[in-house]
Structure formats: structure tokens, C-alpha cells
Amino acid sequence: QNVFLGGVSEYTQLMAFAGAGAVTGALVVAWVGRFRHMGLAVLVLQVTFGALVVLFAMTRVLLINELLLFGAGACMVMVFAMLASLVQLIVPNEMRGRVMSIYMVAFRGGMPLGSLVAGWTASLTSAPTVLTVNGILLGVVAVWFLVKSHGVREL
């Protein structure tokens, strides 16, 4: 409402594009399956996701933002699905249940906390500012693992 000067219709369009991208990303991961260098692919997709979030925050043209959200939705689901797959693939069978439960608590439990901080920060600044910072942080973390951590890249 504040950025696009629109209402429910524009919000619905944006969410539909993000959802269509998410479904597309899920289908791509299901189609591709397991492959060599999934860790590298996850990191590259995370950098791409961060860049798309930053571009979304900076752009004020609805059609362009719908396309950016489509790509961001696809990247987000692909990162989440491939990351969960990698965790399950590298953990020994006897530890998989315990590791996945800790992973889910950290992964799924961290999202609401991050959303709370992002919402509070957006009330102090603006939503585009928070999205820009979050997109940059996503990219920086992925680039750090690409540059410094050979373990994740090699999975």
C-alpha cells in the first residue's frame, strides 16, 4: 500500500507470482533430484535469491517486481529443499532423526524470530530498507561459504 499505492489486488498479484515461482522451484528440484555439487548450487541459488530480494526492494514497477518475486520464490524453495536434502544425505542413518529434529527447530524456529525482528525494524525504518539489508545478508553469508568453506561447496 505504501510502496505501490495499491490495495488488495496488487498484493494478491505479488503473492501469486511468488507462489507460482515457489511451485516452479519445487518442481525443478523434484525433477533434477540428487546431483554432484548440490552444495555449490545451493550457495549460488542463495546469492541469486539475495540479489532478487534487493532488486525487489529497490524497484517500484509492479510488473518487474512480480517477475522478481517469481524468481525469488523459485530460488527460496530450491534453496530450502536442496538444503534439507543435503542435511539428510550427509548424516549417518542412525543419527538422521535427531539431526533433522534439531535442524527443523533451528530452521523453522528461526524464521518467526527473524520475521519479528524484520517487522520491528521495518516499523522503525521502512520495508524496502529491511528487505535490502536482508537480501545483502543472504548474499554475504552465501559468498562467505563459497569463498572460505570448502566443505559446503563440495557437497
N, C-alpha and C positions, 0 to 999 in steps of 0.2 A: 504494500500500500504506500509506504513512504518512498520506495525507490522507483517503482514503475508507475506510480499514481493510478493503480488499478485496484481491482477488488478480487472477489472470489473466482471469477472466470480466469483471470490471468494466473492466479495462484494454482488453480486446477490444471491449467495448461503446463505450467512449470513442473508440477508434481507428476503429471502424465508422462512428460518427456524423461524425467528422472527414473520413473518406474519402468518405462519401456527400455531404457538403457540398462537398468538392473537386470531385467529379464534376458535381454540380449547377452549381457556379460555372463550370466549363469549358464545360458545355453552354449556359449563359446567354451567355457571351462568344462562343461559336461562333454562336449564334442571332442575337445582336444585330449582330455584325460591326463594321464601321467606322462611327463616328458623330461628329457635331460635339461638341466639348468632352470628348473622351476623357481629356485631362489632368486636367480638373476632376473627372471621375468617378473616376479612379484615386486622386486625393488624398482625396476623400470616402470611398471604399471603404477606404483605408488608415487614416483616422481611425476608421472603424467597426470595422475589424479590431483596431486597438489597444484600443478600448473593450471589444470582446468578449473579448480576451485578459485585460484587467484584471478584468472581471467573472468570467471563468472562474477566475482565481486567487483571487478573494475568496469565491466561492460554494462551499459544501460539500454541496449537494444534487445527487446523481448525475443525476437526470433533467434538472434545469436545466442542469447542466454539459454533458450530452450535446447539448442544444439549442444551447447557446452554442458548442460545438465544431463543430456543423453549420454555424452561421453563420460562424464563424471560418475553417473550411475553405473555404467558398464565397468569402468575401472574399479570402482569401490567394491562391487560384488566379486569381480575377478580376484582382487587382492584378498578379500575376506575368504573366499572359497579355496583359493590356492594355498593360502597361509594355513588354514585349518587342515588341509590335505597334507601339507608338508609336516606339520606337527605330528600327525598320526603316522605318517610314513617313516619318520626317523626315530620314533620312540619304540623301544622293545615291547613285544606283545604283553609281557607280564606287568608293564608299567603304564600301558596306554590309557586305561580307565582313570587312573589317578592323575596322570599328566593332563589329560583332556579336561578333567573337572577343574583343575587349577587354572588351565588356560581359559576355560569358559568364565570362571569367576573373574579373572583379570580382564579378559577381553570384553565380555558382556557387562560386567560390573563397572568397568571404567568408562563406558560410553555415557551413562547417565550423569556421572560425576563431571565428565568433560563438557557435556551439554549444559549442566548447571553453571559451570564456570564461564562458558561461552555466552550464555544468556545474560548472566550478571555483567560480564564485560561489555556486551552489546548495549546494555541499558546505560552504561557509563560513556560509551563511545558511539559506535554505530555497528549495524550488522555487517556492512561491507568491510569495515576495518577488521572485525573479528574473523571474517572469512579469509581475508587476505593473510592475516597472521597465521591462522590455522593451515592454510594452503602452503605457506612458506615453511612452516614447521614440518609438515608432512614430507615435503621435498628435501629439506635439510637432513632429516632422520634417514631417509632412504639413500641419499647421496653419501652420508657418513658410512652406512653399511656397505655401499658399493665401493667406496674408496678404502676404508680401514678394515673391514671384516671380511676376510676371505671365506669364512665358514658359511655364511648365509648365501653368498654368491655362488658357491659351489654345490649347493643342494639341488 
